[in-house]
Amino acid sequence: MVAGVCKVKWGIDMPKYLVQGNYTADGTKGVLAEGGTGRREAVDRVVGSCGGTLESMYFAFGADDFHIVVDMPDDASMAAMAMAVRAAGAVMSRVVPLLRPEDLDEAARKTVDYRAPGA
């Protein structure tokens, strides 16, 4: 498992991702024209087209213009959506796979054969 998992309403486990990013000048003009709720509807539509669900979307000021949490069927679906959105040129974003505390518990139980450099 690469990303965190959440239960969606129909009982299927799906990886969860945090998407953070910034609008280009043209993207910001689009937000000004259609408003925040218009962008949320657009995000909901693109996420749904890849089989995912939009959990939350927040706008911010500072280092990032937006913070979005989505549930996607798999990494390939998340990558497809991210590439399509970035290719349009109005958004610069990064995706962070999210892990549940239970995922960290599982990772902590795994045996790793590692030697530090110089050790």
ChimeraX commands (.cxc) that place a marker at each C-alpha (Angstrom):
marker #1 position 0.00,0.00,0.00 radius 0.5
marker #1 position 1.46,3.34,-1.04 radius 0.5
marker #1 position -1.12,5.80,0.25 radius 0.5
marker #1 position -3.51,6.11,3.17 radius 0.5
marker #1 position -6.86,4.40,3.01 radius 0.5
marker #1 position -10.30,5.67,3.87 radius 0.5
marker #1 position -13.72,4.07,3.84 radius 0.5
marker #1 position -16.05,5.59,1.32 radius 0.5
marker #1 position -19.79,5.27,1.74 radius 0.5
marker #1 position -20.09,2.06,-0.28 radius 0.5
marker #1 position -17.46,0.24,1.79 radius 0.5
marker #1 position -14.49,0.28,-0.61 radius 0.5
marker #1 position -11.07,1.26,0.75 radius 0.5
marker #1 position -9.51,4.05,-1.30 radius 0.5
marker #1 position -6.15,5.83,-1.01 radius 0.5
marker #1 position -6.32,9.39,0.28 radius 0.5
marker #1 position -4.21,12.25,-1.10 radius 0.5
marker #1 position -3.48,15.86,-0.20 radius 0.5
marker #1 position -3.18,18.15,-3.22 radius 0.5
marker #1 position -1.56,21.54,-2.63 radius 0.5
marker #1 position -0.71,24.16,-5.16 radius 0.5
marker #1 position -0.94,27.53,-6.76 radius 0.5
marker #1 position -2.80,29.10,-9.62 radius 0.5
marker #1 position -0.93,30.75,-12.48 radius 0.5
marker #1 position -1.98,34.27,-13.45 radius 0.5
marker #1 position -4.52,32.82,-15.89 radius 0.5
marker #1 position -5.75,30.37,-13.27 radius 0.5
marker #1 position -6.25,33.18,-10.77 radius 0.5
marker #1 position -8.24,35.12,-13.37 radius 0.5
marker #1 position -10.44,32.05,-13.77 radius 0.5
marker #1 position -11.03,31.82,-10.02 radius 0.5
marker #1 position -11.94,35.50,-9.93 radius 0.5
marker #1 position -14.41,34.97,-12.79 radius 0.5
marker #1 position -16.15,31.85,-11.47 radius 0.5
marker #1 position -15.58,32.11,-7.74 radius 0.5
marker #1 position -14.51,29.57,-5.17 radius 0.5
marker #1 position -17.66,27.48,-5.41 radius 0.5
marker #1 position -17.25,27.29,-9.17 radius 0.5
marker #1 position -13.74,25.91,-8.75 radius 0.5
marker #1 position -14.94,23.45,-6.11 radius 0.5
marker #1 position -17.55,22.16,-8.57 radius 0.5
marker #1 position -14.85,21.81,-11.24 radius 0.5
marker #1 position -12.56,19.93,-8.85 radius 0.5
marker #1 position -15.41,17.67,-7.77 radius 0.5
marker #1 position -16.15,16.91,-11.42 radius 0.5
marker #1 position -12.54,16.07,-12.38 radius 0.5
marker #1 position -12.02,13.93,-9.27 radius 0.5
marker #1 position -15.28,12.08,-9.96 radius 0.5
marker #1 position -14.29,11.50,-13.59 radius 0.5
marker #1 position -11.33,9.46,-12.31 radius 0.5
marker #1 position -13.47,7.45,-9.87 radius 0.5
marker #1 position -12.60,9.49,-6.79 radius 0.5
marker #1 position -14.38,11.68,-4.29 radius 0.5
marker #1 position -13.59,15.17,-3.05 radius 0.5
marker #1 position -13.35,15.18,0.75 radius 0.5
marker #1 position -12.45,18.83,1.30 radius 0.5
marker #1 position -11.19,21.91,-0.49 radius 0.5
marker #1 position -9.84,25.06,1.08 radius 0.5
marker #1 position -8.40,28.23,-0.40 radius 0.5
marker #1 position -5.56,29.94,1.44 radius 0.5
marker #1 position -3.14,32.80,1.18 radius 0.5
marker #1 position 0.54,32.36,1.79 radius 0.5
marker #1 position 2.73,29.66,0.28 radius 0.5
marker #1 position -0.20,27.80,-1.35 radius 0.5
marker #1 position -3.43,28.96,-2.97 radius 0.5
marker #1 position -5.35,25.75,-2.22 radius 0.5
marker #1 position -5.39,22.57,-0.12 radius 0.5
marker #1 position -7.54,19.69,-1.35 radius 0.5
marker #1 position -8.09,16.21,0.11 radius 0.5
marker #1 position -9.34,13.52,-2.27 radius 0.5
marker #1 position -9.99,9.79,-2.18 radius 0.5
marker #1 position -8.90,8.05,-5.39 radius 0.5
marker #1 position -9.15,4.42,-6.52 radius 0.5
marker #1 position -5.37,4.06,-6.97 radius 0.5
marker #1 position -2.10,5.87,-7.65 radius 0.5
marker #1 position -2.55,5.64,-11.43 radius 0.5
marker #1 position -5.90,7.45,-11.25 radius 0.5
marker #1 position -4.37,10.15,-9.07 radius 0.5
marker #1 position -1.43,10.54,-11.46 radius 0.5
marker #1 position -3.74,10.72,-14.50 radius 0.5
marker #1 position -5.80,13.47,-12.91 radius 0.5
marker #1 position -2.73,15.42,-11.73 radius 0.5
marker #1 position -1.13,15.29,-15.18 radius 0.5
marker #1 position -4.30,16.38,-16.96 radius 0.5
marker #1 position -4.80,19.32,-14.59 radius 0.5
marker #1 position -1.15,20.41,-14.78 radius 0.5
marker #1 position -1.09,20.08,-18.58 radius 0.5
marker #1 position -3.87,22.66,-18.82 radius 0.5
marker #1 position -1.36,25.20,-17.49 radius 0.5
marker #1 position -3.52,27.06,-14.96 radius 0.5
marker #1 position -2.31,25.19,-11.86 radius 0.5
marker #1 position 1.04,24.19,-10.38 radius 0.5
marker #1 position 0.48,21.46,-7.79 radius 0.5
marker #1 position 2.00,18.67,-5.78 radius 0.5
marker #1 position 0.37,15.51,-4.44 radius 0.5
marker #1 position 1.10,13.96,-1.06 radius 0.5
marker #1 position -0.12,10.40,-0.34 radius 0.5
marker #1 position -1.67,10.37,3.14 radius 0.5
marker #1 position -1.21,7.54,5.65 radius 0.5
marker #1 position -3.50,6.54,8.50 radius 0.5
marker #1 position -2.04,5.84,11.95 radius 0.5
marker #1 position -2.79,2.14,11.31 radius 0.5
marker #1 position -0.64,2.29,8.16 radius 0.5
marker #1 position 2.27,3.59,10.24 radius 0.5
marker #1 position 1.71,0.80,12.78 radius 0.5
marker #1 position 1.97,-1.73,9.93 radius 0.5
marker #1 position 5.13,-0.07,8.61 radius 0.5
marker #1 position 6.71,-0.08,12.07 radius 0.5
marker #1 position 6.22,-3.87,12.30 radius 0.5
marker #1 position 8.13,-4.53,9.05 radius 0.5
marker #1 position 11.76,-5.66,9.15 radius 0.5
marker #1 position 14.11,-3.50,7.10 radius 0.5
marker #1 position 17.69,-4.56,6.26 radius 0.5
marker #1 position 19.50,-1.21,6.13 radius 0.5
marker #1 position 23.06,-0.08,6.83 radius 0.5
marker #1 position 23.77,3.63,7.23 radius 0.5
marker #1 position 26.49,5.08,4.98 radius 0.5
marker #1 position 29.89,4.55,6.56 radius 0.5
marker #1 position 28.55,2.22,9.25 radius 0.5
marker link #1:1,2 radius 0.2
marker link #1:2,3 radius 0.2
marker link #1:3,4 radius 0.2
marker link #1:4,5 radius 0.2
marker link #1:5,6 radius 0.2
marker link #1:6,7 radius 0.2
marker link #1:7,8 radius 0.2
marker link #1:8,9 radius 0.2
marker link #1:9,10 radius 0.2
marker link #1:10,11 radius 0.2
marker link #1:11,12 radius 0.2
marker link #1:12,13 radius 0.2
marker link #1:13,14 radius 0.2
marker link #1:14,15 radius 0.2
marker link #1:15,16 radius 0.2
marker link #1:16,17 radius 0.2
marker link #1:17,18 radius 0.2
marker link #1:18,19 radius 0.2
marker link #1:19,20 radius 0.2
marker link #1:20,21 radius 0.2
marker link #1:21,22 radius 0.2
marker link #1:22,23 radius 0.2
marker link #1:23,24 radius 0.2
marker link #1:24,25 radius 0.2
marker link #1:25,26 radius 0.2
marker link #1:26,27 radius 0.2
marker link #1:27,28 radius 0.2
marker link #1:28,29 radius 0.2
marker link #1:29,30 radius 0.2
marker link #1:30,31 radius 0.2
marker link #1:31,32 radius 0.2
marker link #1:32,33 radius 0.2
marker link #1:33,34 radius 0.2
marker link #1:34,35 radius 0.2
marker link #1:35,36 radius 0.2
marker link #1:36,37 radius 0.2
marker link #1:37,38 radius 0.2
marker link #1:38,39 radius 0.2
marker link #1:39,40 radius 0.2
marker link #1:40,41 radius 0.2
marker link #1:41,42 radius 0.2
marker link #1:42,43 radius 0.2
marker link #1:43,44 radius 0.2
marker link #1:44,45 radius 0.2
marker link #1:45,46 radius 0.2
marker link #1:46,47 radius 0.2
marker link #1:47,48 radius 0.2
marker link #1:48,49 radius 0.2
marker link #1:49,50 radius 0.2
marker link #1:50,51 radius 0.2
marker link #1:51,52 radius 0.2
marker link #1:52,53 radius 0.2
marker link #1:53,54 radius 0.2
marker link #1:54,55 radius 0.2
marker link #1:55,56 radius 0.2
marker link #1:56,57 radius 0.2
marker link #1:57,58 radius 0.2
marker link #1:58,59 radius 0.2
marker link #1:59,60 radius 0.2
marker link #1:60,61 radius 0.2
marker link #1:61,62 radius 0.2
marker link #1:62,63 radius 0.2
marker link #1:63,64 radius 0.2
marker link #1:64,65 radius 0.2
marker link #1:65,66 radius 0.2
marker link #1:66,67 radius 0.2
marker link #1:67,68 radius 0.2
marker link #1:68,69 radius 0.2
marker link #1:69,70 radius 0.2
marker link #1:70,71 radius 0.2
marker link #1:71,72 radius 0.2
marker link #1:72,73 radius 0.2
marker link #1:73,74 radius 0.2
marker link #1:74,75 radius 0.2
marker link #1:75,76 radius 0.2
marker link #1:76,77 radius 0.2
marker link #1:77,78 radius 0.2
marker link #1:78,79 radius 0.2
marker link #1:79,80 radius 0.2
marker link #1:80,81 radius 0.2
marker link #1:81,82 radius 0.2
marker link #1:82,83 radius 0.2
marker link #1:83,84 radius 0.2
marker link #1:84,85 radius 0.2
marker link #1:85,86 radius 0.2
marker link #1:86,87 radius 0.2
marker link #1:87,88 radius 0.2
marker link #1:88,89 radius 0.2
marker link #1:89,90 radius 0.2
marker link #1:90,91 radius 0.2
marker link #1:91,92 radius 0.2
marker link #1:92,93 radius 0.2
marker link #1:93,94 radius 0.2
marker link #1:94,95 radius 0.2
marker link #1:95,96 radius 0.2
marker link #1:96,97 radius 0.2
marker link #1:97,98 radius 0.2
marker link #1:98,99 radius 0.2
marker link #1:99,100 radius 0.2
marker link #1:100,101 radius 0.2
marker link #1:101,102 radius 0.2
marker link #1:102,103 radius 0.2
marker link #1:103,104 radius 0.2
marker link #1:104,105 radius 0.2
marker link #1:105,106 radius 0.2
marker link #1:106,107 radius 0.2
marker link #1:107,108 radius 0.2
marker link #1:108,109 radius 0.2
marker link #1:109,110 radius 0.2
marker link #1:110,111 radius 0.2
marker link #1:111,112 radius 0.2
marker link #1:112,113 radius 0.2
marker link #1:113,114 radius 0.2
marker link #1:114,115 radius 0.2
marker link #1:115,116 radius 0.2
marker link #1:116,117 radius 0.2
marker link #1:117,118 radius 0.2
marker link #1:118,119 radius 0.2
view
